[in-house]
Amino acid sequence: MSNPTRSQTHELVGSLTESELTSLLEAARVALADGDIAAQIADSMDISDSELSAMQDLLHSILKG
């Protein structure tokens, strides 16, 4: 399965209800808060600890507002 294009991703995100988007972001926040799961995600996405930390910070910022 190929990755969606940026346009396809924007279209998909735009089609979500606010509740659906919030639920997805909250699930990501909870997953990244667990050290073991966060490490697995970082490994599978091949991202650095600093990139992972930036993702966590962004999710916290989005969800607290």
N, C-alpha and C positions, 0 to 999 in steps of 0.2 A: 504494500500500500504506500503510495507516494504522499509526501507532505503537501498540505493545501498551500495554495499561493497566498500572498499577503491579502489580496483582494477577497479571496474565498474566506479567509479567516475573519476579516472585517465584516463580511456579509453574515457569517455564522454568528459572531458575537452580537451583531446588531439585531439578529432575529431572536435573541434570548430575552426573556422577561427580566426585569430587575431582580426578582426573587431567584430565578435560575442562575443568573450571573453571580449574585452574591453567594449563593450556595456553592458554586464551583470555586470561587475565590476563597471562601472559608475552608473548604475541603483541602485546597492547596496549602493554606496557611497552617492548618492542623498537621498535615503531612510533613511540612517542612520544619515544624516545631519538634518533631520526633527525630532525635539524632540518627538512629539507624535508618529510618526511612529517608531522611534528608541525604544521608551518605549514598544510599542506593540510587536516589534520583540524580544526584550529582555525578555518580559514576556512569549511569545510563545515558545522561545528557552530555557527558564529558565537559563539565563546567568546573571552574575553580571554586575554592572556598569563598573567595571574595565575591564572585558572581552569585553564589548561593546566598550569601549574606545580603547582597543587594536585592535579590528577589524577595527574601524574607522581609526586609525593610519596606520595600514597595507594597507588598501585600498588607502589612500592618498599617501603612499610611493610607492605603485605599479603603480598608475596612473600618478604620477608626473615624473616618470623616463622615 
